[in-house]
Amino acid sequence: MRSVWAVLAVRPEADPDYVRHTLILVEQPPLERLRRSLIRGHALAQRK
């Protein structure tokens, strides 16, 4: 959470949940990020 607050100190308009999520993703390997993104995109497409 310290990293989230550090980002928010510089960018107070940022959404804390988006910042937290982005910082979590940055720590994951690229292929894992891609896999999660594809799953998310597929789920969104199914809702429409």
N, CA, C and O atoms as a CHARMM CRD file, in Angstrom:
* protein
*
  192
    1    1 MET  N      0.82200  -1.19800   0.00000 PROA 1      0.00000
    2    1 MET  CA     0.00000   0.00000   0.00000 PROA 1      0.00000
    3    1 MET  C      0.86400   1.25800   0.00000 PROA 1      0.00000
    4    1 MET  O      0.42400   2.32000  -0.44100 PROA 1      0.00000
    5    2 ARG  N      2.08100   1.13500   0.49100 PROA 2      0.00000
    6    2 ARG  CA     2.95700   2.32100   0.46900 PROA 2      0.00000
    7    2 ARG  C      3.18900   2.79800  -0.95200 PROA 2      0.00000
    8    2 ARG  O      3.22400   4.00000  -1.21600 PROA 2      0.00000
    9    3 SER  N      3.34700   1.85200  -1.86600 PROA 3      0.00000
   10    3 SER  CA     3.56500   2.22400  -3.26700 PROA 3      0.00000
   11    3 SER  C      2.33800   2.93500  -3.83900 PROA 3      0.00000
   12    3 SER  O      2.46500   3.88900  -4.60700 PROA 3      0.00000
   13    4 VAL  N      1.16400   2.46800  -3.46100 PROA 4      0.00000
   14    4 VAL  CA    -0.07500   3.10400  -3.92700 PROA 4      0.00000
   15    4 VAL  C     -0.12300   4.54200  -3.43400 PROA 4      0.00000
   16    4 VAL  O     -0.40400   5.46200  -4.20200 PROA 4      0.00000
   17    5 TRP  N      0.15300   4.73000  -2.14800 PROA 5      0.00000
   18    5 TRP  CA     0.10700   6.08700  -1.58500 PROA 5      0.00000
   19    5 TRP  C      1.18400   6.97800  -2.20400 PROA 5      0.00000
   20    5 TRP  O      0.97200   8.17900  -2.37000 PROA 5      0.00000
   21    6 ALA  N      2.33200   6.40000  -2.54500 PROA 6      0.00000
   22    6 ALA  CA     3.39300   7.18000  -3.18900 PROA 6      0.00000
   23    6 ALA  C      2.93400   7.68000  -4.55800 PROA 6      0.00000
   24    6 ALA  O      3.18700   8.82900  -4.92200 PROA 6      0.00000
   25    7 VAL  N      2.26500   6.82300  -5.30500 PROA 7      0.00000
   26    7 VAL  CA     1.74500   7.23100  -6.61900 PROA 7      0.00000
   27    7 VAL  C      0.67100   8.28500  -6.43900 PROA 7      0.00000
   28    7 VAL  O      0.64800   9.27700  -7.16700 PROA 7      0.00000
   29    8 LEU  N     -0.21700   8.08300  -5.47900 PROA 8      0.00000
   30    8 LEU  CA    -1.30600   9.03300  -5.25800 PROA 8      0.00000
   31    8 LEU  C     -0.79700  10.39000  -4.77300 PROA 8      0.00000
   32    8 LEU  O     -1.45000  11.40900  -4.99900 PROA 8      0.00000
   33    9 ALA  N      0.34400  10.41500  -4.11800 PROA 9      0.00000
   34    9 ALA  CA     0.93100  11.68600  -3.69800 PROA 9      0.00000
   35    9 ALA  C      1.33600  12.51800  -4.90800 PROA 9      0.00000
   36    9 ALA  O      1.24900  13.74600  -4.88800 PROA 9      0.00000
   37   10 VAL  N      1.78000  11.83600  -5.96600 PROA 10     0.00000
   38   10 VAL  CA     2.19200  12.51800  -7.18800 PROA 10     0.00000
   39   10 VAL  C      0.99900  12.77400  -8.10600 PROA 10     0.00000
   40   10 VAL  O      0.92500  13.80800  -8.77100 PROA 10     0.00000
   41   11 ARG  N      0.06600  11.82200  -8.13600 PROA 11     0.00000
   42   11 ARG  CA    -1.11600  11.89400  -8.99900 PROA 11     0.00000
   43   11 ARG  C     -2.38200  11.73300  -8.15600 PROA 11     0.00000
   44   11 ARG  O     -2.99900  10.66800  -8.17800 PROA 11     0.00000
   45   12 PRO  N     -2.77700  12.76400  -7.41700 PROA 12     0.00000
   46   12 PRO  CA    -3.93200  12.63300  -6.52100 PROA 12     0.00000
   47   12 PRO  C     -5.24400  12.33600  -7.24100 PROA 12     0.00000
   48   12 PRO  O     -6.19500  11.85700  -6.62300 PROA 12     0.00000
   49   13 GLU  N     -5.30100  12.61500  -8.53000 PROA 13     0.00000
   50   13 GLU  CA    -6.53300  12.35400  -9.28600 PROA 13     0.00000
   51   13 GLU  C     -6.68300  10.88100  -9.67700 PROA 13     0.00000
   52   13 GLU  O     -7.74500  10.46300 -10.13900 PROA 13     0.00000
   53   14 ALA  N     -5.62100  10.10000  -9.49000 PROA 14     0.00000
   54   14 ALA  CA    -5.65300   8.68500  -9.86600 PROA 14     0.00000
   55   14 ALA  C     -6.57600   7.89900  -8.93300 PROA 14     0.00000
   56   14 ALA  O     -6.73200   8.23400  -7.75900 PROA 14     0.00000
   57   15 ASP  N     -7.17300   6.85900  -9.47800 PROA 15     0.00000
   58   15 ASP  CA    -8.04100   5.98100  -8.70000 PROA 15     0.00000
   59   15 ASP  C     -7.16800   4.98400  -7.93400 PROA 15     0.00000
   60   15 ASP  O     -6.38300   4.26500  -8.55200 PROA 15     0.00000
   61   16 PRO  N     -7.28300   4.92500  -6.61600 PROA 16     0.00000
   62   16 PRO  CA    -6.42800   4.02900  -5.83000 PROA 16     0.00000
   63   16 PRO  C     -6.54700   2.55400  -6.23500 PROA 16     0.00000
   64   16 PRO  O     -5.55500   1.82600  -6.20800 PROA 16     0.00000
   65   17 ASP  N     -7.73800   2.11600  -6.60500 PROA 17     0.00000
   66   17 ASP  CA    -7.89900   0.71400  -7.01500 PROA 17     0.00000
   67   17 ASP  C     -7.16800   0.43200  -8.32100 PROA 17     0.00000
   68   17 ASP  O     -6.55700  -0.62600  -8.47000 PROA 17     0.00000
   69   18 TYR  N     -7.22400   1.36600  -9.27100 PROA 18     0.00000
   70   18 TYR  CA    -6.50000   1.18100 -10.53600 PROA 18     0.00000
   71   18 TYR  C     -4.99600   1.17600 -10.29800 PROA 18     0.00000
   72   18 TYR  O     -4.26800   0.38100 -10.89200 PROA 18     0.00000
   73   19 VAL  N     -4.54000   2.06300  -9.43200 PROA 19     0.00000
   74   19 VAL  CA    -3.10200   2.11300  -9.11900 PROA 19     0.00000
   75   19 VAL  C     -2.66100   0.79800  -8.49700 PROA 19     0.00000
   76   19 VAL  O     -1.64300   0.23600  -8.90300 PROA 19     0.00000
   77   20 ARG  N     -3.40600   0.29900  -7.52200 PROA 20     0.00000
   78   20 ARG  CA    -3.06600  -0.95800  -6.85600 PROA 20     0.00000
   79   20 ARG  C     -3.03700  -2.10700  -7.86300 PROA 20     0.00000
   80   20 ARG  O     -2.10900  -2.91600  -7.86700 PROA 20     0.00000
   81   21 HSD  N     -4.05900  -2.17200  -8.71300 PROA 21     0.00000
   82   21 HSD  CA    -4.14200  -3.23600  -9.70600 PROA 21     0.00000
   83   21 HSD  C     -2.96000  -3.17200 -10.67100 PROA 21     0.00000
   84   21 HSD  O     -2.36900  -4.20000 -11.00400 PROA 21     0.00000
   85   22 THR  N     -2.62300  -1.98200 -11.11200 PROA 22     0.00000
   86   22 THR  CA    -1.50200  -1.81300 -12.04500 PROA 22     0.00000
   87   22 THR  C     -0.19300  -2.23600 -11.40300 PROA 22     0.00000
   88   22 THR  O      0.62200  -2.90200 -12.04200 PROA 22     0.00000
   89   23 LEU  N      0.01900  -1.86000 -10.15200 PROA 23     0.00000
   90   23 LEU  CA     1.25900  -2.24400  -9.47400 PROA 23     0.00000
   91   23 LEU  C      1.34600  -3.75700  -9.29200 PROA 23     0.00000
   92   23 LEU  O      2.43300  -4.33000  -9.37800 PROA 23     0.00000
   93   24 ILE  N      0.22900  -4.39700  -9.04500 PROA 24     0.00000
   94   24 ILE  CA     0.21500  -5.86000  -8.93800 PROA 24     0.00000
   95   24 ILE  C      0.59300  -6.48700 -10.27700 PROA 24     0.00000
   96   24 ILE  O      1.38300  -7.42900 -10.32700 PROA 24     0.00000
   97   25 LEU  N      0.02400  -5.95900 -11.36300 PROA 25     0.00000
   98   25 LEU  CA     0.29100  -6.52100 -12.68800 PROA 25     0.00000
   99   25 LEU  C      1.73900  -6.32500 -13.11300 PROA 25     0.00000
  100   25 LEU  O      2.30700  -7.18500 -13.78600 PROA 25     0.00000
  101   26 VAL  N      2.33300  -5.21800 -12.73300 PROA 26     0.00000
  102   26 VAL  CA     3.72200  -4.94600 -13.11800 PROA 26     0.00000
  103   26 VAL  C      4.66000  -6.01600 -12.56600 PROA 26     0.00000
  104   26 VAL  O      5.69600  -6.30700 -13.16300 PROA 26     0.00000
  105   27 GLU  N      4.29700  -6.59800 -11.43200 PROA 27     0.00000
  106   27 GLU  CA     5.14000  -7.62400 -10.82100 PROA 27     0.00000
  107   27 GLU  C      4.97800  -8.99000 -11.46600 PROA 27     0.00000
  108   27 GLU  O      5.78700  -9.88400 -11.21700 PROA 27     0.00000
  109   28 GLN  N      3.96100  -9.17100 -12.28200 PROA 28     0.00000
  110   28 GLN  CA     3.72100 -10.47300 -12.91300 PROA 28     0.00000
  111   28 GLN  C      4.49600 -10.59000 -14.22600 PROA 28     0.00000
  112   28 GLN  O      4.77700  -9.58900 -14.88500 PROA 28     0.00000
  113   29 PRO  N      4.83300 -11.81900 -14.59200 PROA 29     0.00000
  114   29 PRO  CA     5.50500 -12.03400 -15.87500 PROA 29     0.00000
  115   29 PRO  C      4.59700 -11.61900 -17.03900 PROA 29     0.00000
  116   29 PRO  O      3.37500 -11.71300 -16.92600 PROA 29     0.00000
  117   30 PRO  N      5.17300 -11.16700 -18.14300 PROA 30     0.00000
  118   30 PRO  CA     4.37400 -10.71400 -19.28400 PROA 30     0.00000
  119   30 PRO  C      3.36000 -11.74000 -19.78500 PROA 30     0.00000
  120   30 PRO  O      2.23500 -11.36900 -20.11900 PROA 30     0.00000
  121   31 LEU  N      3.72600 -13.01000 -19.84500 PROA 31     0.00000
  122   31 LEU  CA     2.78100 -14.01500 -20.34700 PROA 31     0.00000
  123   31 LEU  C      1.58600 -14.17500 -19.41600 PROA 31     0.00000
  124   31 LEU  O      0.46900 -14.40100 -19.88000 PROA 31     0.00000
  125   32 GLU  N      1.80300 -14.06100 -18.12300 PROA 32     0.00000
  126   32 GLU  CA     0.69900 -14.14000 -17.16600 PROA 32     0.00000
  127   32 GLU  C     -0.22700 -12.92900 -17.33000 PROA 32     0.00000
  128   32 GLU  O     -1.44800 -13.06800 -17.26800 PROA 32     0.00000
  129   33 ARG  N      0.35000 -11.75300 -17.53700 PROA 33     0.00000
  130   33 ARG  CA    -0.47300 -10.55100 -17.76400 PROA 33     0.00000
  131   33 ARG  C     -1.30300 -10.70800 -19.03100 PROA 33     0.00000
  132   33 ARG  O     -2.47900 -10.34500 -19.05600 PROA 33     0.00000
  133   34 LEU  N     -0.69100 -11.24800 -20.08300 PROA 34     0.00000
  134   34 LEU  CA    -1.40900 -11.45700 -21.33400 PROA 34     0.00000
  135   34 LEU  C     -2.54400 -12.45800 -21.14000 PROA 34     0.00000
  136   34 LEU  O     -3.65900 -12.23100 -21.61000 PROA 34     0.00000
  137   35 ARG  N     -2.26900 -13.56000 -20.45300 PROA 35     0.00000
  138   35 ARG  CA    -3.28800 -14.56900 -20.20700 PROA 35     0.00000
  139   35 ARG  C     -4.48300 -13.97200 -19.46700 PROA 35     0.00000
  140   35 ARG  O     -5.63100 -14.20100 -19.84600 PROA 35     0.00000
  141   36 ARG  N     -4.21100 -13.21100 -18.42000 PROA 36     0.00000
  142   36 ARG  CA    -5.29300 -12.59400 -17.64700 PROA 36     0.00000
  143   36 ARG  C     -6.06500 -11.58400 -18.48200 PROA 36     0.00000
  144   36 ARG  O     -7.28700 -11.48400 -18.36900 PROA 36     0.00000
  145   37 SER  N     -5.36300 -10.84500 -19.30900 PROA 37     0.00000
  146   37 SER  CA    -6.01300  -9.85700 -20.16000 PROA 37     0.00000
  147   37 SER  C     -6.94600 -10.52300 -21.16100 PROA 37     0.00000
  148   37 SER  O     -8.05300 -10.04000 -21.39900 PROA 37     0.00000
  149   38 LEU  N     -6.50300 -11.62800 -21.74700 PROA 38     0.00000
  150   38 LEU  CA    -7.33700 -12.34700 -22.70700 PROA 38     0.00000
  151   38 LEU  C     -8.57300 -12.93800 -22.04600 PROA 38     0.00000
  152   38 LEU  O     -9.66400 -12.91300 -22.61500 PROA 38     0.00000
  153   39 ILE  N     -8.39600 -13.46600 -20.84700 PROA 39     0.00000
  154   39 ILE  CA    -9.55100 -13.99800 -20.10700 PROA 39     0.00000
  155   39 ILE  C    -10.54300 -12.88100 -19.80700 PROA 39     0.00000
  156   39 ILE  O    -11.75000 -13.05000 -19.97500 PROA 39     0.00000
  157   40 ARG  N    -10.03200 -11.75900 -19.37000 PROA 40     0.00000
  158   40 ARG  CA   -10.89200 -10.61000 -19.04200 PROA 40     0.00000
  159   40 ARG  C    -11.62400 -10.10300 -20.29700 PROA 40     0.00000
  160   40 ARG  O    -12.82400  -9.83000 -20.25600 PROA 40     0.00000
  161   41 GLY  N    -10.89900  -9.98300 -21.38800 PROA 41     0.00000
  162   41 GLY  CA   -11.50200  -9.52700 -22.62900 PROA 41     0.00000
  163   41 GLY  C    -12.57100 -10.48400 -23.11800 PROA 41     0.00000
  164   41 GLY  O    -13.61400 -10.05300 -23.61200 PROA 41     0.00000
  165   42 HSD  N    -12.32700 -11.76100 -22.98800 PROA 42     0.00000
  166   42 HSD  CA   -13.31200 -12.76700 -23.41200 PROA 42     0.00000
  167   42 HSD  C    -14.56000 -12.66400 -22.54700 PROA 42     0.00000
  168   42 HSD  O    -15.67600 -12.74300 -23.06000 PROA 42     0.00000
  169   43 ALA  N    -14.38500 -12.48900 -21.24600 PROA 43     0.00000
  170   43 ALA  CA   -15.52200 -12.37200 -20.32900 PROA 43     0.00000
  171   43 ALA  C    -16.35100 -11.13500 -20.66300 PROA 43     0.00000
  172   43 ALA  O    -17.58000 -11.19000 -20.63400 PROA 43     0.00000
  173   44 LEU  N    -15.69900 -10.02900 -20.97600 PROA 44     0.00000
  174   44 LEU  CA   -16.42400  -8.80700 -21.34200 PROA 44     0.00000
  175   44 LEU  C    -17.18900  -8.98800 -22.64400 PROA 44     0.00000
  176   44 LEU  O    -18.31200  -8.50000 -22.77700 PROA 44     0.00000
  177   45 ALA  N    -16.59500  -9.68300 -23.60200 PROA 45     0.00000
  178   45 ALA  CA   -17.26000  -9.92400 -24.88500 PROA 45     0.00000
  179   45 ALA  C    -18.49300 -10.80700 -24.70900 PROA 45     0.00000
  180   45 ALA  O    -19.48100 -10.64300 -25.42400 PROA 45     0.00000
  181   46 GLN  N    -18.43900 -11.73700 -23.76400 PROA 46     0.00000
  182   46 GLN  CA   -19.57100 -12.63200 -23.53000 PROA 46     0.00000
  183   46 GLN  C    -20.78600 -11.89600 -22.93500 PROA 46     0.00000
  184   46 GLN  O    -21.92700 -12.31800 -23.12000 PROA 46     0.00000
  185   47 ARG  N    -20.52300 -10.79400 -22.22200 PROA 47     0.00000
  186   47 ARG  CA   -21.60100 -10.03000 -21.59700 PROA 47     0.00000
  187   47 ARG  C    -22.42000  -9.25300 -22.61000 PROA 47     0.00000
  188   47 ARG  O    -23.58100  -8.93400 -22.35200 PROA 47     0.00000
  189   48 LYS  N    -21.84300  -8.94700 -23.74300 PROA 48     0.00000
  190   48 LYS  CA   -22.53100  -8.10400 -24.74300 PROA 48     0.00000
  191   48 LYS  C    -23.46100  -8.87800 -25.61700 PROA 48     0.00000
  192   48 LYS  O    -24.10300  -8.30400 -26.49700 PROA 48     0.00000
